[in-house]
């Protein structure tokens, strides 16, 4: 696949016309539930956090062990499983899980080297690299592809897709780029900062497909299997679909940022009120302050599944909001 330069990306971004819709005529939505908060439990170290979940209710994340090291973990039917680390490594964290129960993990060594890992059927598989020393896992989809980054020998990191032992190099990820998420169709979202002659940088976020980058906001963070993308555009949470950018609004302040979206188009994120940041849920044009639904201001929300369940953490305790 051809590599796309930042100049080409900016040219493509500048040529992309995006319509900004308003929510004035959006249909009313039923009020979200009041969530029951469930502490998922931890390994012997006592700390942990949930990072992702699938529609079957499997949850992944990390937990500390007695030594203080972090290990990737899986919570299933109320049972926590230590997914371990690669031989010789000290820490790991799980970043994503698909509907088959495959878990994408990054394992960390004492020499600060990292490896993308896939946990499948009770076994850890080191995915290797594109030729350099490091690789990092970002996600795993239902085609059993793993998205990550790795540097070829002597080069900056490249995005890659891995499936059944075969790497597909998606091209260079420059130092000022970030890769956030992908879906079953191969949409990869993220963005990059374009440094002008002086800071701050200009943030350009969007979707990469078949080597073509489409700008859809300042920051693209999540994408679902319908091709809907969420993130932040000029400081406001957005949902993008088929060229249309929808401003999701705020909770009364000036800023908001979408974090994740499920396959029903329901979005979770953060927004300022008149005084501080609050977690929100957006559905059918209505943004709801989750602090009125059992979530604390200090809780972190990382993911939402098709049933509207949320996962995150509170004071280093992994939580399910159901």
Phi, psi and omega per residue, in radians:
X1 nan 2.353 -3.068
X2 -1.189 2.548 3.118
X3 -1.407 2.469 -3.094
X4 -1.907 2.166 -3.107
X5 -1.420 2.755 3.075
X6 -0.988 -0.654 3.140
X7 -1.092 -0.715 3.108
X8 -1.137 -0.704 3.137
X9 -1.087 -0.749 -3.139
X10 -1.142 -0.662 3.111
X11 -1.111 -0.772 3.116
X12 -1.139 -0.672 -3.123
X13 -1.151 -0.729 -3.117
X14 -1.147 -0.475 -3.098
X15 -1.507 -0.116 -3.087
X16 -1.500 2.165 3.128
X17 -1.723 2.163 -3.095
X18 -2.101 2.268 3.117
X19 -1.582 2.288 3.123
X20 -1.750 2.047 -3.119
X21 -1.680 2.728 3.070
X22 -1.818 2.864 -3.075
X23 -1.851 0.216 -3.053
X24 -1.053 -0.631 -3.085
X25 -1.813 0.270 -3.113
X26 -1.146 2.526 -3.129
X27 -1.205 2.651 3.092
X28 -1.192 2.594 3.141
X29 -2.157 2.625 3.072
X30 -1.108 2.498 -3.112
X31 -1.149 2.376 3.118
X32 -1.072 2.746 3.120
X33 -1.105 2.843 2.868
X34 -1.526 2.147 -2.993
X35 -1.399 2.475 2.948
X36 -1.613 2.211 -3.040
X37 -1.654 2.176 -3.097
X38 -2.090 2.138 3.033
X39 -1.346 2.128 -3.040
X40 -1.363 -0.266 -3.100
X41 1.522 2.844 -3.069
X42 -2.372 3.046 2.966
X43 -1.353 -2.923 -2.965
X44 -1.150 -0.320 -3.120
X45 -1.342 -0.388 3.025
X46 1.641 -0.296 3.136
X47 -1.884 2.747 3.110
X48 -3.101 3.017 3.081
X49 -2.746 2.500 3.082
X50 -1.679 2.345 -3.059
X51 -1.985 -0.449 -3.078
X52 -2.811 2.801 3.092
X53 -2.613 2.771 3.058
X54 -1.867 -3.137 -3.075
X55 -1.348 -0.160 3.044
X56 -1.485 -0.127 -3.135
X57 1.634 0.063 3.029
X58 -1.257 2.417 -3.070
X59 -2.218 2.460 3.091
X60 -2.234 2.838 3.122
X61 3.032 -2.344 -3.119
X62 -2.552 2.764 3.021
X63 -2.644 2.598 3.087
X64 -1.434 2.629 3.006
X65 -1.797 -3.125 -3.031
X66 -1.015 -0.547 -3.135
X67 -1.299 -0.204 -3.062
X68 1.683 -0.165 3.106
X69 -1.219 2.643 3.082
X70 -1.648 2.386 3.063
X71 -2.165 2.480 2.995
X72 -1.102 2.427 -3.111
X73 -2.379 2.771 3.053
X74 -2.204 2.259 3.009
X75 -1.846 2.153 3.126
X76 -2.470 2.156 3.128
X77 0.921 0.698 3.073
X78 1.428 0.026 -3.117
X79 -1.929 2.306 3.096
X80 -1.677 2.346 3.131
X81 -2.106 2.218 3.062
X82 -1.356 2.016 -3.114
X83 -1.490 -0.146 2.995
X84 1.378 -2.938 3.118
X85 -2.324 2.875 3.043
X86 -1.176 2.643 3.110
X87 -0.930 2.242 -3.139
X88 1.567 -0.250 3.117
X89 -1.535 2.903 -3.078
X90 -1.954 -0.571 -3.021
X91 -2.377 2.793 3.031
X92 -2.747 2.785 3.038
X93 -2.550 2.431 3.105
X94 -1.579 2.345 -3.046
X95 -1.977 -0.313 -3.085
X96 -2.859 2.792 3.089
X97 -2.542 2.424 3.104
X98 -1.740 -3.062 -3.069
X99 -1.303 -0.223 3.051
X100 -1.506 -0.139 -3.082
X101 1.563 0.112 3.032
X102 -1.198 2.402 -3.087
X103 -2.088 2.232 3.049
X104 -1.557 2.250 -3.009
X105 -2.355 2.570 2.881
X106 -1.958 2.252 -3.141
X107 -1.876 2.437 -3.022
X108 -2.043 2.331 3.130
X109 -1.734 2.947 3.125
X110 -1.185 -0.353 -3.135
X111 -1.647 0.300 3.110
X112 1.199 0.204 3.043
X113 -1.461 2.621 -3.122
X114 -2.202 2.661 3.085
X115 -2.375 2.354 2.972
X116 -1.293 2.350 -3.043
X117 -2.328 2.533 3.002
X118 -2.043 2.193 3.033
X119 -1.700 2.112 -3.117
X120 -2.510 2.264 3.066
X121 0.913 0.696 3.041
X122 1.490 0.087 -3.080
X123 -2.198 2.507 3.039
X124 -1.603 2.251 3.119
X125 -2.041 2.029 3.056
X126 -1.251 2.061 -3.076
X127 -1.366 -0.219 -3.127
X128 1.425 -2.758 -3.095
X129 -2.434 3.114 3.048
X130 -1.534 0.225 3.125
X131 2.223 -0.378 3.096
X132 -1.559 -2.732 -3.059
X133 -1.690 -0.375 -2.972
X134 -2.116 2.668 2.899
X135 -2.616 2.687 -3.108
X136 -2.358 2.360 3.087
X137 -1.570 2.434 3.107
X138 -2.012 -0.663 -3.126
X139 -2.939 2.963 3.063
X140 -2.434 2.354 -3.110
X141 -1.914 -3.096 -3.065
X142 -1.407 -0.043 2.932
X143 -1.538 0.088 3.128
X144 1.113 0.527 2.990
X145 -1.589 2.500 3.034
X146 -1.891 2.258 3.034
X147 -1.691 2.381 3.103
X148 -2.844 -2.985 3.041
X149 -2.283 2.608 3.105
X150 -2.816 2.574 3.128
X151 -1.694 2.257 2.894
X152 -1.101 2.826 -3.123
X153 -0.956 2.098 3.075
X154 1.368 0.150 -3.103
X155 -2.136 2.930 3.023
X156 -1.244 2.848 -3.105
X157 -1.036 2.552 3.013
X158 -2.009 2.610 2.933
X159 -1.260 2.593 3.058
X160 -2.507 2.749 2.870
X161 -1.992 2.373 3.118
X162 -2.125 2.345 3.055
X163 -2.652 2.173 3.095
X164 0.901 0.741 3.057
X165 1.488 0.003 -3.092
X166 -1.947 2.225 3.074
X167 -1.601 2.409 2.904
X168 -2.004 2.029 -3.118
X169 -1.397 2.082 -3.126
X170 -1.623 0.088 3.100
X171 1.796 2.939 -2.999
X172 -1.141 2.398 2.952
X173 -1.867 1.865 -3.052
X174 -1.223 2.918 -3.061
X175 -1.018 -0.498 -3.080
X176 -1.728 0.302 3.084
X177 -1.828 2.855 2.993
X178 -2.518 2.555 3.095
X179 -2.054 2.244 -2.940
X180 -1.924 -0.759 -2.929
X181 -2.846 2.919 2.985
X182 -2.713 2.987 -3.085
X183 -2.256 -3.025 -3.086
X184 -1.211 -0.316 3.141
X185 -1.573 -0.055 -3.141
X186 1.570 0.179 3.011
X187 -1.218 2.161 3.085
X188 -1.950 2.212 -3.106
X189 -2.041 2.695 -3.125
X190 2.962 -2.481 -3.138
X191 3.099 -3.005 3.121
X192 -2.711 2.682 3.056
X193 -1.735 2.225 -3.132
X194 -1.779 1.869 -3.074
X195 -1.271 2.092 2.975
X196 -1.360 -2.890 -3.125
X197 -1.173 -0.477 3.016
X198 -2.406 2.787 -3.098
X199 -1.411 2.811 0.140
X200 -1.383 2.830 3.120
X201 -1.303 2.771 3.000
X202 -1.603 2.162 -3.124
X203 -1.554 2.264 3.074
X204 -2.225 2.065 -3.128
X205 -2.102 2.661 3.133
X206 3.138 -2.810 -3.048
X207 -1.993 2.350 3.069
X208 -1.914 2.146 3.059
X209 -2.487 2.243 3.113
X210 0.923 0.665 3.097
X211 1.396 -0.008 -3.133
X212 -1.865 2.214 -3.135
X213 -1.744 2.240 3.095
X214 -1.982 2.079 3.120
X215 -1.269 2.277 3.130
X216 -2.391 0.297 3.113
X217 2.703 3.137 3.114
X218 -1.282 -0.507 -3.020
X219 -2.657 2.048 3.075
X220 -1.794 2.175 -2.969
X221 -2.035 -0.713 -3.077
X222 -2.404 2.705 3.095
X223 -2.520 2.463 3.094
X224 -1.826 -3.110 -3.069
X225 -1.386 -0.001 3.001
X226 -1.657 0.008 -3.130
X227 1.451 0.175 3.084
X228 -1.422 2.309 -3.079
X229 -2.021 2.450 3.081
X230 -2.198 2.774 3.127
X231 2.989 -2.415 -3.115
X232 -2.376 2.345 3.092
X233 -2.203 1.955 -3.121
X234 0.938 0.711 3.057
X235 1.470 0.116 -3.140
X236 -2.170 2.415 3.084
X237 -1.085 2.446 3.118
X238 -2.353 2.819 2.872
X239 -2.230 2.227 -3.099
X240 -1.948 2.394 3.053
X241 -2.673 2.176 3.048
X242 0.888 0.767 3.068
X243 1.528 -0.069 -3.130
X244 -1.875 2.198 3.129
X245 -1.804 2.081 -3.123
X246 -1.829 2.141 3.062
X247 -1.320 2.104 -3.093
X248 -1.453 -0.124 3.103
X249 1.499 -2.883 3.125
X250 -2.453 3.109 3.078
X251 -1.676 0.432 3.102
X252 2.046 -0.300 3.098
X253 -1.627 -2.775 -3.081
X254 -1.763 -0.256 -2.962
X255 -2.227 2.618 3.022
X256 -2.743 2.785 -3.086
X257 -2.644 2.132 3.100
X258 -1.465 2.472 -3.058
X259 -1.949 -0.717 -3.060
X260 -2.649 2.747 3.128
X261 -2.478 2.414 3.095
X262 -1.663 3.132 -3.054
X263 -1.326 -0.024 2.988
X264 -1.711 0.031 3.109
X265 1.469 0.230 3.113
X266 -1.491 2.351 -2.985
X267 -2.054 2.472 2.966
X268 -2.117 2.677 -3.133
X269 -3.084 -2.747 -3.136
X270 -2.248 2.541 3.089
X271 -2.541 2.611 3.016
X272 -1.393 2.504 2.910
X273 -1.679 -2.707 3.078
X274 -1.281 -0.220 -3.035
X275 -2.321 -0.500 -3.043
X276 -2.749 3.027 3.112
X277 -1.421 2.352 3.077
X278 -2.207 2.570 3.001
X279 -1.251 2.529 3.129
X280 -2.316 2.822 2.936
X281 -2.187 2.281 3.140
X282 -2.033 2.227 3.131
X283 -2.570 2.239 3.072
X284 0.892 0.744 3.045
X285 1.534 -0.011 -3.094
X286 -2.046 2.204 3.066
X287 -1.723 2.222 -3.122
X288 -2.009 2.319 3.063
X289 -1.284 1.998 -3.075
X290 -1.258 -0.205 3.052
X291 -1.246 -0.190 3.012
X292 -1.637 0.067 -3.079
X293 -2.247 0.484 3.017
X294 1.687 0.009 3.129
X295 -1.772 2.422 3.134
X296 -1.511 2.729 3.101
X297 -1.000 -0.632 -3.071
X298 -1.477 -0.102 3.122
X299 -1.229 2.498 3.003
X300 -1.758 2.351 3.085
X301 -1.964 2.175 -3.053
X302 -1.906 -0.493 -3.029
X303 -2.752 2.806 3.077
X304 -2.425 2.386 3.104
X305 -1.782 -3.096 -3.010
X306 -1.158 -0.353 3.127
X307 -1.555 0.034 3.135
X308 1.456 0.115 3.082
X309 -1.309 2.540 -3.090
X310 -2.077 2.644 3.008
X311 -2.290 2.673 -3.137
X312 3.115 -2.441 -3.085
X313 -2.705 2.748 3.024
X314 -2.438 2.011 3.110
X315 0.892 0.856 3.115
X316 1.097 0.503 2.980
X317 -2.073 2.261 -3.117
X318 -1.292 2.358 -3.026
X319 -2.252 2.569 2.914
X320 -1.999 2.265 3.067
X321 -1.853 1.929 -3.005
X322 -2.156 nan nan
